[in-house]
Amino acid sequence: MSERQRVFSGMQPTGKIHIGNLMGALSNWVSMQEEYSTIYNVVDLHAMTTPYDPADFRQQRINLAKMIIAVGVDPDRSLLYFQSDVAEHAELTWILSVMTPMGQLERMTQYKEKADKAGQNLGLFSYPVLMAADILIHRVHAVPVGDDQTQHLEITRDLAERFNNRFGEVFPIPERISPEIGARVMSLQDPFSKMSKSDANTKATVLLTDTTDQIMKKIKSAVTDTGSEVAFDWDNKPGVSNLLEIFSYFSGRTIDDLVAEYATAGYGHFKVAAAEAVAEGIAPIREAYEGMSDAEVSAVMSTSAEKAKVSAAETMSLVKGAVGLD
């Protein structure tokens, strides 16, 4: 690992990757490579906590890894691997789990939401402990998280402090990195709901594999608001505000600049311009994705996993020595 501060983030291989994933997470993964020693996971063990088809799951793992590389994460600069390929993630999870109060896990809002949809299971209940192990196994210094992941990071910090207080200083206490823009991209059909990989309405989500025609149709049909003025006002114009944030990201222009140009141009003209910017931004990602073979990506992930095992083994040696398992 380099001397720069280490940062970790992961993404589940469920559903198809969309512009919300790009704006809220993946673009930050790419930019953080400039400043940090970056470690990224396809967190396939986490994805097993809800029902899935093994054949689809196998392909989704590869597809996500391929997309992460396509958007600009460089396996030569970052550790990028399948979580399940490094057994130390699960090993550290057990050691942390015996230090985790049940009450703390019971208060997790995401567990309640997911259990209502997918049914209760131990893996889903202890999900935050595995997430803590993902972060701590490489003794990272910071984690990029949105508001919906704040609870998980707090548990990680609590466990690191609890371990250090009981067994000696092993883990840095990871800090939060908050994305500056686009952390919460909303559905094109319901601007009060977050854009989701699992949304049944195909018009609600712009995928990173969508063609230009598909992107144009989806954004043209996006829900806007009453009136015709283009204004950035989440309280009164959430649909337009969502499109302005998307337009701003893909065009590289400020929201104020876009509002000044399109305020009285009408929704139709505004949507076409936004769609064209999105289509232009997605095209090179889609082309890079389609240009990679599954075998090629699998080999890259395996090579990176071998490097990750070295780092993880170093941490587990320290952990086992501290807790008396050496």
C-alpha positions as CSV (number, residue, x, y, z in Angstrom):
1,M,0.0,0.0,0.0
2,S,1.2,3.5,-0.7
3,E,2.0,6.2,1.9
4,R,-1.1,8.2,0.9
5,Q,-4.2,7.8,3.1
6,R,-6.3,4.8,2.3
7,V,-9.9,5.0,1.3
8,F,-12.4,2.2,0.8
9,S,-15.7,1.9,-0.9
10,G,-17.9,-0.9,-2.2
11,M,-20.9,-1.5,-4.4
12,Q,-23.3,-4.4,-4.6
13,P,-23.7,-6.4,-7.9
14,T,-27.5,-6.1,-8.0
15,G,-29.4,-4.5,-10.8
16,K,-28.0,-2.3,-13.6
17,I,-25.7,0.7,-13.0
18,H,-27.3,4.0,-13.7
19,I,-26.4,7.7,-13.7
20,G,-27.2,8.0,-10.0
21,N,-24.5,5.4,-9.2
22,L,-22.1,7.4,-11.4
23,M,-22.8,10.8,-10.0
24,G,-23.2,9.7,-6.4
25,A,-20.3,7.2,-6.1
26,L,-18.4,6.1,-9.1
27,S,-17.3,9.5,-10.3
28,N,-15.9,10.0,-6.8
29,W,-14.1,6.7,-7.0
30,V,-12.3,7.9,-10.1
31,S,-11.4,11.3,-8.7
32,M,-10.2,9.9,-5.4
33,Q,-7.5,8.0,-7.2
34,E,-5.6,11.3,-7.6
35,E,-5.3,11.9,-3.8
36,Y,-5.7,8.7,-2.0
37,S,-4.6,5.0,-2.0
38,T,-8.0,3.7,-3.1
39,I,-9.5,0.2,-2.4
40,Y,-12.8,-0.7,-4.1
41,N,-14.9,-3.8,-3.8
42,V,-17.7,-5.5,-5.7
43,V,-19.4,-6.5,-2.4
44,D,-20.9,-9.8,-3.5
45,L,-21.1,-11.2,0.1
46,H,-23.4,-8.4,1.0
47,A,-25.6,-9.0,-2.1
48,M,-26.3,-12.6,-0.8
49,T,-28.5,-11.3,2.0
50,T,-31.5,-11.0,-0.3
51,P,-32.9,-13.7,-2.6
52,Y,-31.0,-14.1,-5.9
53,D,-30.5,-16.4,-8.9
54,P,-26.9,-17.9,-8.9
55,A,-26.5,-17.6,-12.7
56,D,-27.7,-14.0,-12.8
57,F,-25.6,-13.2,-9.8
58,R,-22.4,-14.6,-11.4
59,Q,-22.9,-12.4,-14.4
60,Q,-23.9,-9.3,-12.4
61,R,-20.6,-9.6,-10.5
62,I,-18.6,-9.4,-13.7
63,N,-20.9,-6.7,-15.2
64,L,-20.3,-4.4,-12.2
65,A,-16.6,-4.9,-12.2
66,K,-16.5,-4.2,-16.0
67,M,-18.5,-1.0,-15.4
68,I,-16.3,0.2,-12.6
69,I,-13.3,-0.1,-14.9
70,A,-15.3,1.5,-17.8
71,V,-16.0,4.7,-15.8
72,G,-12.3,5.2,-15.1
73,V,-11.3,3.2,-12.1
74,D,-7.8,2.0,-13.0
75,P,-6.8,-1.4,-11.5
76,D,-3.2,-0.4,-11.8
77,R,-3.8,2.5,-9.4
78,S,-6.5,1.0,-7.2
79,L,-7.2,-2.3,-5.5
80,L,-10.3,-3.5,-7.2
81,Y,-11.6,-7.0,-6.4
82,F,-14.5,-9.2,-5.5
83,Q,-15.1,-9.1,-1.7
84,S,-15.6,-12.9,-1.6
85,D,-12.1,-13.5,-3.1
86,V,-10.4,-12.2,0.1
87,A,-11.5,-14.5,3.0
88,E,-10.1,-12.1,5.6
89,H,-13.3,-10.0,5.2
90,A,-15.4,-12.8,6.7
91,E,-12.7,-13.7,9.3
92,L,-12.6,-10.2,10.7
93,T,-16.4,-10.0,10.6
94,W,-16.6,-12.8,13.2
95,I,-14.1,-11.2,15.5
96,L,-15.9,-7.9,15.3
97,S,-19.3,-9.6,15.7
98,V,-18.5,-10.8,19.2
99,M,-17.9,-7.2,20.2
100,T,-21.1,-5.7,18.6
101,P,-24.1,-5.1,20.8
102,M,-27.4,-6.6,19.5
103,G,-29.2,-3.4,20.4
104,Q,-27.0,-1.4,18.1
105,L,-27.8,-3.6,15.1
106,E,-31.5,-3.6,16.0
107,R,-31.6,0.2,15.6
108,M,-30.3,0.1,12.0
109,T,-33.0,1.7,9.8
110,Q,-31.8,-0.1,6.7
111,Y,-32.2,-3.5,8.3
112,K,-35.8,-2.8,9.1
113,E,-36.5,-1.5,5.5
114,K,-34.8,-4.5,3.8
115,A,-36.2,-7.1,6.2
116,D,-39.7,-5.9,5.3
117,K,-39.0,-6.6,1.6
118,A,-36.7,-9.6,1.6
119,G,-37.4,-11.3,4.9
120,Q,-35.2,-11.5,8.0
121,N,-32.0,-13.4,8.1
122,L,-28.8,-13.3,10.2
123,G,-26.7,-12.1,7.3
124,L,-29.0,-9.1,6.8
125,F,-29.0,-8.4,10.5
126,S,-25.2,-8.5,10.8
127,Y,-24.7,-6.7,7.5
128,P,-23.2,-3.6,9.3
129,V,-20.5,-5.8,10.9
130,L,-19.4,-7.2,7.5
131,M,-19.3,-3.6,6.2
132,A,-17.1,-2.6,9.2
133,A,-14.8,-5.5,8.4
134,D,-14.6,-4.4,4.7
135,I,-13.4,-1.0,5.9
136,L,-11.1,-2.1,8.7
137,I,-9.4,-5.0,7.0
138,H,-7.2,-2.6,5.1
139,R,-7.0,-0.1,8.0
140,V,-8.4,2.7,5.9
141,H,-8.5,6.3,7.0
142,A,-11.6,7.5,5.2
143,V,-14.8,6.3,3.6
144,P,-17.0,8.2,1.1
145,V,-20.6,7.8,2.3
146,G,-24.0,9.4,1.5
147,D,-26.6,10.2,4.2
148,D,-28.1,6.7,3.9
149,Q,-24.9,5.1,5.0
150,T,-24.0,7.3,7.9
151,Q,-25.3,4.8,10.5
152,H,-23.0,2.1,9.0
153,L,-19.9,4.3,9.2
154,E,-20.7,5.2,12.8
155,I,-20.9,1.5,13.8
156,T,-17.5,1.0,12.0
157,R,-16.0,3.8,14.0
158,D,-17.5,2.5,17.3
159,L,-16.1,-1.0,16.6
160,A,-12.7,0.3,15.8
161,E,-12.6,2.4,19.0
162,R,-13.9,-0.5,21.0
163,F,-11.3,-2.9,19.6
164,N,-8.4,-0.4,20.2
165,N,-9.5,0.4,23.7
166,R,-9.7,-3.3,24.6
167,F,-6.8,-4.8,22.7
168,G,-4.5,-1.9,21.7
169,E,-4.2,0.4,18.8
170,V,-4.7,-1.6,15.6
171,F,-7.2,0.4,13.6
172,P,-7.3,4.0,12.4
173,I,-10.7,5.6,13.1
174,P,-12.1,6.1,9.6
175,E,-13.4,9.6,8.7
176,R,-16.3,10.4,6.4
177,I,-15.9,11.9,3.0
178,S,-19.1,13.5,1.7
179,P,-19.6,13.8,-2.1
180,E,-20.0,17.5,-3.1
181,I,-22.6,17.0,-5.8
182,G,-25.0,14.4,-7.1
183,A,-25.0,12.4,-3.9
184,R,-28.7,11.8,-4.3
185,V,-30.0,11.6,-7.8
186,M,-33.8,11.1,-8.0
187,S,-36.1,9.0,-10.2
188,L,-37.0,10.6,-13.5
189,Q,-40.6,9.5,-12.9
190,D,-40.9,10.3,-9.2
191,P,-38.5,13.1,-8.0
192,F,-39.4,12.3,-4.4
193,S,-37.7,8.8,-4.7
194,K,-34.1,8.0,-5.2
195,M,-33.1,6.7,-8.6
196,S,-32.8,2.9,-8.0
197,K,-31.2,-0.1,-9.8
198,S,-34.3,-2.1,-8.9
199,D,-37.0,0.3,-10.1
200,A,-39.6,-1.6,-12.2
201,N,-40.4,1.5,-14.2
202,T,-37.7,1.5,-16.9
203,K,-38.4,5.2,-17.7
204,A,-37.3,6.2,-14.2
205,T,-33.6,5.3,-14.6
206,V,-30.9,6.2,-17.1
207,L,-28.5,3.3,-17.4
208,L,-24.9,3.6,-18.2
209,T,-25.5,1.1,-21.0
210,D,-28.4,3.0,-22.6
211,T,-28.1,4.1,-26.2
212,T,-28.5,7.7,-27.2
213,D,-32.1,7.1,-28.4
214,Q,-33.0,5.5,-25.1
215,I,-31.5,8.4,-23.1
216,M,-33.3,11.0,-25.2
217,K,-36.7,9.2,-24.7
218,K,-36.3,8.8,-21.0
219,I,-35.3,12.4,-20.2
220,K,-37.9,13.8,-22.6
221,S,-40.5,11.8,-20.6
222,A,-39.2,12.8,-17.2
223,V,-41.7,14.2,-14.8
224,T,-41.3,18.0,-14.4
225,D,-43.6,20.4,-12.5
226,T,-46.4,22.8,-12.9
227,G,-45.6,26.0,-14.9
228,S,-42.9,26.3,-17.5
229,E,-40.1,28.1,-15.8
230,V,-36.8,26.3,-15.4
231,A,-35.7,27.1,-11.8
232,F,-33.6,25.3,-9.2
233,D,-36.1,24.9,-6.3
234,W,-36.3,21.5,-4.7
235,D,-39.4,22.5,-2.6
236,N,-41.5,23.7,-5.5
237,K,-39.8,22.2,-8.6
238,P,-38.2,18.9,-7.6
239,G,-38.5,17.4,-11.1
240,V,-36.8,20.3,-12.8
241,S,-34.2,20.6,-10.0
242,N,-33.3,16.9,-10.4
243,L,-32.8,17.4,-14.1
244,L,-30.7,20.6,-13.5
245,E,-28.3,18.6,-11.2
246,I,-28.0,15.9,-13.8
247,F,-27.5,18.4,-16.6
248,S,-24.9,20.3,-14.6
249,Y,-22.9,17.1,-13.9
250,F,-22.8,16.0,-17.5
251,S,-22.3,19.4,-19.1
252,G,-19.7,20.7,-16.6
253,R,-21.7,23.9,-16.3
254,T,-23.0,25.4,-13.0
255,I,-26.7,25.2,-12.2
256,D,-26.9,29.0,-12.1
257,D,-25.5,29.2,-15.6
258,L,-28.0,26.6,-16.9
259,V,-30.9,28.4,-15.2
260,A,-29.9,31.7,-16.7
261,E,-29.9,30.1,-20.2
262,Y,-33.0,27.9,-20.0
263,A,-35.3,29.8,-17.4
264,T,-37.8,30.8,-20.1
265,A,-36.9,28.4,-22.8
266,G,-39.7,25.9,-21.9
267,Y,-39.4,22.4,-20.5
268,G,-39.2,20.8,-24.0
269,H,-36.1,22.7,-25.1
270,F,-34.5,22.3,-21.7
271,K,-35.1,18.5,-21.6
272,V,-33.6,18.0,-25.1
273,A,-30.4,19.9,-24.1
274,A,-30.1,17.9,-20.9
275,A,-30.6,14.6,-22.7
276,E,-27.9,15.5,-25.3
277,A,-25.4,16.3,-22.5
278,V,-26.2,13.0,-20.8
279,A,-25.9,11.0,-24.0
280,E,-22.6,12.6,-24.9
281,G,-21.2,11.8,-21.4
282,I,-22.4,8.2,-21.3
283,A,-21.2,7.3,-24.8
284,P,-17.5,6.7,-24.0
285,I,-18.4,4.8,-20.8
286,R,-20.8,2.5,-22.8
287,E,-18.2,2.0,-25.5
288,A,-15.5,1.1,-23.0
289,Y,-17.8,-1.3,-21.2
290,E,-18.8,-3.1,-24.4
291,G,-15.1,-3.3,-25.4
292,M,-14.1,-5.5,-22.5
293,S,-14.6,-9.3,-22.3
294,D,-15.7,-11.2,-19.2
295,A,-12.5,-13.2,-19.2
296,E,-10.4,-10.1,-19.4
297,V,-12.2,-8.5,-16.4
298,S,-12.1,-11.7,-14.4
299,A,-8.3,-11.9,-14.8
300,V,-7.9,-8.3,-13.7
301,M,-10.1,-8.9,-10.6
302,S,-8.1,-12.0,-9.6
303,T,-4.8,-10.3,-9.9
304,S,-6.0,-7.4,-7.7
305,A,-7.4,-9.8,-5.2
306,E,-4.0,-11.4,-4.7
307,K,-2.6,-8.0,-3.8
308,A,-5.5,-7.3,-1.5
309,K,-4.9,-10.6,0.3
310,V,-1.4,-9.4,1.3
311,S,-2.8,-6.2,2.9
312,A,-5.6,-8.1,4.6
313,A,-3.3,-10.8,5.9
314,E,-1.1,-8.1,7.5
315,T,-4.1,-6.7,9.3
316,M,-5.3,-10.1,10.5
317,S,-1.9,-10.9,11.8
318,L,-2.1,-7.8,14.0
319,V,-5.7,-8.6,15.0
320,K,-5.0,-12.2,15.9
321,G,-2.0,-11.1,17.9
322,A,-4.0,-8.5,19.8
323,V,-6.9,-10.9,20.7
324,G,-4.8,-13.9,21.5
325,L,-5.3,-16.0,18.4
326,D,-1.7,-15.9,17.3
